[in-house]
Amino acid sequence: MKNDKMKMQYRVNEQIRVKEVRVLSDDGAEVMPTRRALELAQHEGVDLVEISPNAQPPVCRIIDYSKFLYQQKKHQKEMKQKQVKQEIKEIRFGPQTDEHDYKFKLKHAQEFLNEGNKVRAYVFFRGRSILFKEQGEVLLLRFANDLEELAKVEQLPKLEGKKMFLYLAPKKTGTVKKSQQKRDREGANAEFKQAAEANKEQAATDGGLFANAKNGADALKKLNVEE
């Protein structure tokens, strides 16, 4: 049945009734009278297949029609296999979501995006909680900011009825571009770590500087940097 539908998509041989066609070959393309193209196809024992009827003139190939249909079917199958099934995953918040629940849902969103899915996050306002719509908007903007390395914003927070929606889509796979804020933070951490190591080395030869090394280690702990 599928092959029958595919056959109906293309005109072949005598079904091609225009005066001239552009014939594609390995050597390029040549415009010629349709009659001549048909004679060339017959000489080679194959078919003249119209592959682009809307072009001026229509584009054809001289090829075995059965082989052409097989190639088309194979190509469509390969394209279908390459297509990643993308789903839209929902994350629901309340206007006064606590920090623990926020982190939990943020982790789930990261997993969804890493799997190539879109995320639709929304804040549901029940009853008089609609008075906190600004708070809900801030929450969704924070959510988008925390996911900026994995996702791009498709739609900023928008109120629809009792729900405020935010749409996120995964960024293209590849090296994740770090935000300037993160690069600055990592640079500061590296400098502190280097300073602490220098203090340790100095303390090994000068016991009087032990306190400086200790202070450096304390600073590292505050920055959550492993020594």
Stockholm file with secondary structure:
# STOCKHOLM 1.0

chainA/1-227         MKNDKMKMQYRVNEQIRVKEVRVLSDDGAEVMPTRRALELAQHEGVDLVEISPNAQPPVCRIIDYSKFLYQQKKHQKEMKQKQVKQEIKEIRFGPQTDEHDYKFKLKHAQEFLNEGNKVRAYVFFRGRSILFKEQGEVLLLRFANDLEELAKVEQLPKLEGKKMFLYLAPKKTGTVKKSQQKRDREGANAEFKQAAEANKEQAATDGGLFANAKNGADALKKLNVEE
#=GR chainA/1-227 SS CHHHHHHTTSCBGGGCCSSEEEEEETTEEEEEEHHHHHHHHHHHTSEEEEEETTSSSCEEEEECHHHHHHHHHHHHHHHHHHSCCCCEEEEEECTTCCHHHHHHHHHHHHHHHHTTCEEEEEEECCGGGGGGHHHHHHHHHHHHHHTTTTEEEEEEEEEETTEEEEEEEECCSSSCCCCHHHHHHHHHHHHHHHHHHHHHHHHHHCGGGHHHHHHHHHHHHHTTCCC
#=GC SS_cons         CHHHHHHTTSCBGGGCCSSEEEEEETTEEEEEEHHHHHHHHHHHTSEEEEEETTSSSCEEEEECHHHHHHHHHHHHHHHHHHSCCCCEEEEEECTTCCHHHHHHHHHHHHHHHHTTCEEEEEEECCGGGGGGHHHHHHHHHHHHHHTTTTEEEEEEEEEETTEEEEEEEECCSSSCCCCHHHHHHHHHHHHHHHHHHHHHHHHHHCGGGHHHHHHHHHHHHHTTCCC
//
